[in-house]
């Protein structure tokens, strides 16, 4: 069992959406998390946007892991976005982002936050796994890929 699979659900695994900017993606994610977790969309958006202003959360290879700390959140939650149109994200390799995992953690979840980010970096660092995630035909199949993956 990995730390990533339990963070997403069919409701938070979104394939082939398009956004015109990081801001629009973050607005969508904030609304999604507000609906699925009973949080304030404005708090989520601010946390994601503030973190991104510190430096891009893009890793390269078309991957980004935007993340934020949320007061009142009990456990880490995630949303997986596969973008139909790659999005400019100020990545170190200047490649636009196609796969994006948005992670929210409780305000004081330091150790767990770092463990999840480390595992996400390992997952997305696996070239074969990236190809499978880009090719997955449906959200349930993408979730199954993540369930089966081990670091």
C-alpha positions in Angstrom: 0.0 0.0 0.0 1.3 3.4 -0.9 0.5 6.8 0.6 -1.0 8.2 -2.6 -3.8 5.9 -3.6 -6.0 6.6 -0.5 -5.9 10.4 -1.2 -7.9 10.3 -4.4 -11.3 9.0 -5.5 -13.3 8.8 -8.7 -14.6 12.3 -7.8 -11.1 13.7 -7.5 -9.5 12.0 -10.5 -10.2 14.3 -13.5 -9.1 13.4 -16.9 -8.7 15.4 -20.1 -9.8 18.8 -18.7 -8.4 22.1 -20.1 -7.6 25.3 -18.3 -6.3 28.6 -19.6 -4.0 29.2 -16.6 -2.6 27.9 -13.3 -5.0 30.3 -11.6 -8.0 28.6 -13.4 -6.8 25.2 -12.4 -6.4 26.2 -8.8 -9.9 27.8 -8.8 -11.3 24.5 -10.1 -9.4 22.5 -7.5 -10.5 24.8 -4.7 -14.1 24.4 -5.7 -13.7 20.6 -6.0 -12.1 20.3 -2.5 -14.7 22.6 -1.0 -17.4 20.3 -2.3 -15.8 17.0 -1.5 -14.3 18.0 1.9 -16.5 20.7 3.2 -13.7 23.3 3.2 -13.7 27.0 2.1 -12.7 27.3 -1.5 -11.1 30.7 -0.9 -8.8 29.2 1.8 -7.8 26.4 -0.6 -7.2 28.7 -3.5 -5.1 31.1 -1.3 -3.0 28.3 0.1 -2.2 26.8 -3.4 -1.6 30.2 -5.0 0.6 31.5 -2.1 2.7 28.3 -2.3 3.1 28.6 -6.1 4.3 32.2 -5.7 7.2 31.0 -3.6 8.4 28.9 -6.6 6.8 26.7 -9.2 5.6 23.3 -8.0 6.4 21.8 -11.5 9.0 19.1 -11.4 9.7 18.8 -15.1 8.7 16.0 -17.5 5.2 17.5 -17.7 4.5 17.0 -14.0 3.4 19.4 -11.2 2.5 18.8 -7.6 0.8 22.0 -6.3 0.2 21.7 -2.5 -1.0 23.6 0.4 -1.6 23.5 4.1 -5.2 24.0 5.2 -6.4 24.9 8.7 -9.2 22.6 9.8 -8.4 19.8 7.5 -8.2 16.4 9.4 -6.2 14.3 6.9 -4.3 14.8 3.6 -6.4 14.8 0.5 -5.5 14.9 -3.2 -6.9 15.4 -6.7 -5.3 14.1 -9.8 -5.7 16.1 -13.0 -4.7 14.9 -16.5 -4.8 18.0 -18.7 -6.1 17.8 -22.2 -4.0 20.8 -23.2 -0.7 21.0 -21.4 -0.4 24.1 -19.1 2.5 26.5 -18.7 3.8 26.1 -15.2 7.3 27.6 -15.1 8.8 24.1 -15.0 12.6 23.7 -14.6 12.8 22.1 -18.0 10.4 24.6 -19.6 7.9 21.8 -20.5 4.2 22.5 -20.0 2.4 20.3 -17.4 0.0 17.5 -18.4 -0.1 15.5 -15.1 -0.9 17.4 -12.0 -1.5 16.0 -8.4 -2.9 18.7 -6.1 -2.2 17.8 -2.4 -3.8 19.4 0.6 -2.5 18.6 4.1 -3.5 19.8 7.6 -1.9 23.0 8.8 0.6 21.1 11.1 1.2 17.8 9.1 5.0 18.3 8.5 6.3 14.8 8.5 3.3 13.2 6.6 3.3 16.1 4.1 7.0 15.4 3.3 6.4 11.6 3.0 3.6 12.1 0.6 5.5 14.6 -1.5 8.5 12.3 -1.6 6.3 9.4 -2.8 4.7 11.6 -5.4 8.1 12.6 -6.7 9.1 8.9 -6.9 5.8 8.0 -8.7 6.1 10.8 -11.2 9.9 10.1 -11.7 9.0 6.7 -13.1 8.9 7.1 -16.9 6.9 3.9 -17.5 4.3 5.0 -14.9 4.0 8.5 -16.4 3.3 6.9 -19.8 0.6 4.6 -18.3 -1.0 7.6 -16.5 -1.1 9.5 -19.7 -2.7 6.6 -21.5 -5.2 5.4 -18.9 -8.6 5.4 -20.6 -10.7 6.2 -17.5 -10.5 7.5 -13.9 -11.1 4.0 -12.4 -8.2 2.6 -14.5 -5.9 5.4 -13.4 -6.9 4.9 -9.8 -6.1 1.1 -10.2 -2.7 2.0 -11.6 -2.0 4.2 -8.5 -3.4 1.4 -6.2 -1.0 -1.1 -7.7 2.1 1.2 -7.7 4.7 0.8 -4.9 7.6 3.0 -4.1 
